[in-house]
Amino acid sequence: MLLALRHGFRSVRSAPGRSSRYRLRTQPKFVILLRHQHKNARDIHLHNENNGQDSLGGRILQFIRDETKYLSESMKIDESLNENPQISPDKIDPALLSQIAALPDIHEQFATLLRLPKFAVHPDVLLQFYSLLPVVDEPERQLLLRRLVFHRLWHQFWQTAITDATSLSDVEDLVELIHAELQASNNNLFGVWEAIRAAVHQTTTSGLLNSILEGIEFKFGFLKTQISDFVAYIRELDNVETQEELELLEESQRDALSNNMIHKAFYIQARLRFDNCVFVEKDPCFLKSPGWYSFLTSSIPQRIHYLAYGSETEAETPSLAQKPALMSYFLHHRLAYLNENDLFSLFQSATPQDAKRIYLLAYKNSQRNLVLSRRIFNHILLLAKLHKDDKLILEVFEKFLKYVSPKNCQSLIPMILQTNPRTLRSFEKKRQDLFFDSLSIFMKNGLSLKDLLSVIKYCNNNRQTIRLALKSSKINPEAVQEVIATSLREKLTVYNLLEVLRFAFRHHVTNDSSCRILDKIVLRIWNIELFERRGQALNYRSRDDFAFFYAMASKEERTRLVYCLSTVGQAISLLQDYEMAKFFNSLYDFWFSSHGLSFVNSKAGKTYLLDLLIRKTMQFVYRQHEAKDPKAGIKRVRDTLDALTFKNWAGQKSLFEFIVQDEPKVAFRIVRAYTSNKPAFASSIMNGIIRGILRSKKLTPPERIQATKEVLKMCKRLGLNHKISQKENILFYHQIFSMAEGYYNEEQLKLFINEAHEEGIPLSILKNWSRKVRTRSNRHLSSSSSLRLPLGLLR
């Protein structure tokens, strides 16, 4: 009846496909026996040896007692699952505890805690949750065991790991787990012997203990005598209760203590209970053994139970009087080999005054790859903050920058800018993921002039930082010139120089200062030294320096020049009309009169760059109004050009282009108007008219072609003979090849390609058109040889 009640009271939950080996803590014993009936005689022998219940009557009596106990425990399962664990506030971060409490059940809370960093939660909290759960999935149980190994809680480890049905294969798995975790935590030297010591006390049968010892012997490569001697020694050591008994043990084990490092280590650990660190100081060789300090202090009560990412007020630090002499001894040995457990143990008694020495120890051992925990590094930074040593804080921040939490990064920005702005370079280089976010939060309330200059000087590699800093700055007009001067002294990227130019325009600076910024931008676009080396390699020379640079530049480098000046033009287009004119007038004087362009001396080169910049600027001005009010855009372009103190045909070309683009029929009136003043009809005007027709959205491609032909015929008839430029020629033929099928047949298209070739169209463009013709050759095209269009709308 008892069996029936137990079996039906509550089913054991488990994830599909999970091993059932570790569900034994809450399962009925008869289920255990059934599931493990396949085990060999050696596995069964692990639990039957020395159990004192060989008689049939004794077995029956014990069986009834066990079943009664299991039934009683089963009836409490539902109640325990509904319990809200009462966790000591000094064992878990309060913010983390609030997050955990919001999760739906204990299983989810436990799984979440296991996935946190090792120092985020005290292992007692994990064990507390574990004790409340009737079933734990195998991966979570394995992770819990790993945590116990890392924290060196060996007694709790064996209590959790060993069940009534632990088999020989289970023991092998446990030894594998111990070995892997000790390797990962750099605690091989002492950890395995601590595991053996705890196993001696926690195993219930000699068969189980022997299986554990044999597994360790094989996995760690020990001799059988090493382990047996240690077990005998540790049994005797653990029976010592007074200092006199310890001295007697020392006398009897004198040879072993002098020859066996491990025996001596456990003896020194026991001796610490009576005479502090006298014996530690006699054996400095242990300082080269990671895990030595945490091994010695394993019996000292912990004061800091977890390492939180909190503020300075959340960490409780002991007073100087509470700091043990052992810690003082270790703090003065910067060459000591320490692992993460050692540093965690040091934190138990550390005061803010110890921050410098702990930092030096942590840094040295991080270089040895013995310490890599983010929580440890952030706790050292917390100690430095509590010590209120700004120099030390920034030193710790810079050395452990890869591991510092986002919250700490953000909180230190004011100190960095105030004390040592150079640290921004390291921050930007090592933590690009946090650098901009941390600075942007700080800059929400604006930047002073001093902070702005620091950002410009030390944050050149991040595109967004200087841009945001310039927008966030709160400075008076007099300080703008200082910002520009600082920017010109620094080796800023082209992008950041563009942001400085935008900053100057926002503050209405359109004089020589903004011209100098543009001059530096142009200088940074091209690598002049590289071009000169290319010219020497090709034995190429030219009297015109700009023509030489242009010839030596690759297609990508030429495109970069055009794109950059286009970006500058966009920035200029945001100015008022009179400011645009003022800037272009200042730039003309700067390049052609007073200072000259930094790397171009030829007038043709300067003219090309200025024309390109004006043309791009006028395009952006017109686009701002093109959709809603094109005539307003045309008026702005005209007003700006009228205010120029120099003649610029590129600007005139843009003006006529926009006029005709908006009203194509005006092209014929413009041509007729220049009949009486033929000398004023420049090629740029003609090209602007043609370009306006070919780009007009009010005409279809066939209408654009026909209108262009009619305008050219009119010019020839009126004696205005100007040949259109190659750019407009390309645009004209592009209209032909972009039209839908049915206008021209394949032979006609081939004739157009030959004409374009004779007129000097680049070969790369001709090849592209040829591919389009070949694509059409497989289709049925119209045989129409000409195209007639009504021109009533154009006249």
Secondary structure as UniProt FT lines:
FT   HELIX           2..9
FT   TURN            16..17
FT   TURN            21..22
FT   TURN            24..26
FT   HELIX           29..35
FT   TURN            36..38
FT   HELIX           41..48
FT   TURN            49..50
FT   HELIX           56..74
FT   TURN            75..76
FT   HELIX           77..81
FT   HELIX           89..91
FT   HELIX           94..101
FT   HELIX           106..114
FT   TURN            118..120
FT   HELIX           123..132
FT   HELIX           138..150
FT   TURN            151..152
FT   HELIX           154..161
FT   TURN            164..165
FT   HELIX           168..184
FT   TURN            185..186
FT   HELIX           188..202
FT   HELIX           206..220
FT   HELIX           224..237
FT   TURN            238..239
FT   HELIX           243..252
FT   HELIX           254..259
FT   HELIX           261..275
FT   TURN            276..277
FT   HELIX           278..281
FT   HELIX           284..288
FT   TURN            290..291
FT   HELIX           292..296
FT   TURN            297..299
FT   HELIX           312..314
FT   HELIX           320..322
FT   HELIX           325..331
FT   TURN            334..335
FT   HELIX           340..347
FT   TURN            348..349
FT   HELIX           352..354
FT   HELIX           355..367
FT   TURN            368..369
FT   HELIX           374..387
FT   HELIX           390..399
FT   HELIX           401..403
FT   HELIX           406..419
FT   TURN            421..422
FT   HELIX           423..430
FT   HELIX           432..442
FT   HELIX           443..445
FT   HELIX           449..458
FT   HELIX           463..472
FT   HELIX           477..489
FT   HELIX           494..506
FT   TURN            507..508
FT   HELIX           512..525
FT   HELIX           528..538
FT   HELIX           545..552
FT   HELIX           555..573
FT   HELIX           577..589
FT   HELIX           590..594
FT   HELIX           603..626
FT   TURN            627..628
FT   HELIX           630..642
FT   HELIX           649..662
FT   TURN            664..665
FT   HELIX           666..673
FT   HELIX           674..676
FT   HELIX           678..680
FT   HELIX           683..695
FT   TURN            697..698
FT   HELIX           701..718
FT   HELIX           726..738
FT   TURN            741..742
FT   HELIX           746..758
FT   TURN            759..760
FT   HELIX           763..776
FT   TURN            777..778
FT   HELIX           792..794
//
